[in-house]
């Protein structure tokens, strides 16, 4: 007679990503999972819209837990997390494609739920800088700086985005 045994140790994770099944070598029953997705928030509303891409190569860390990267490296997955325990997620401005992309919050506290994947979306805002001079002519037809002039910045729809005062430099 012939007999054979096999054992499986670890966990399978099912999600709605490009690769819906992933296996890890650690048991994950009763533990929590956090997926962190850093995205480019084009319209600055702090919500990921369909036209806003995920940012690859973002620097994302967590206070405890095990980081695994699925095949899509724009999703940062942390597994084997104790449920209902506070975990601190930190993201750095390093690694972005543009130096004008900025984070509003670099640290976030998250409480994972048991046997579930908690998705955390972190917005990165494309920023810019406006530089210019506001000059007026004096009585001698000389151009001088115009301090304390209200400058109104509007978007393409005509909505006021920001107001500021000019300075005298």
RAKA-V454648 format. One record per pair of residues at least 24 apart in sequence whose ideal C-beta (glycine too) atoms are under 8 Angstrom apart, sorted by the first residue. I is the first residue (numbers start at 1). J is the second residue. Records with the same first field share a line. If there is no record, write none. Layout:
I=J, J
//
This chain:
11=79
13=77, 79, 117
15=117
17=70, 72, 75
18=71, 72
19=70, 71, 72
22=68, 70, 77
24=66, 68, 79, 80
26=66, 79, 80
28=79, 80
29=115
30=83, 114, 115
31=79, 80, 81, 82, 83, 112, 114, 115
32=81, 82, 83, 112, 113, 114, 115, 116, 118
33=77, 78, 79, 81, 112, 116, 117, 118
34=62, 65, 77, 78, 81, 87, 89, 110, 112, 117, 118, 119, 120
35=75, 76, 77, 78, 117, 118, 119, 120
36=60, 62, 75, 76, 77, 78, 89, 91, 120, 122
37=74, 75, 76, 119, 120, 121, 122
38=74, 76, 91, 122, 124
39=121, 122, 123, 124
40=101, 123, 124, 126
41=123, 124, 125, 126
42=126
44=123, 125
46=104, 123
47=121, 123
48=121, 123
55=96, 97, 101, 124
57=95, 96
58=91, 92, 95, 96, 124
59=91, 92, 94, 95
60=89, 90, 91, 122
61=89, 90, 91
62=87, 88, 89, 90
63=87, 88, 89
81=112
82=112
83=111, 112, 113, 114
84=111, 112, 113, 114
85=111, 112
86=110, 111
87=111, 112
89=120, 122
91=122
96=124
98=126
100=126, 127, 128, 129
101=125, 126, 127
102=127
134=166
145=169
//
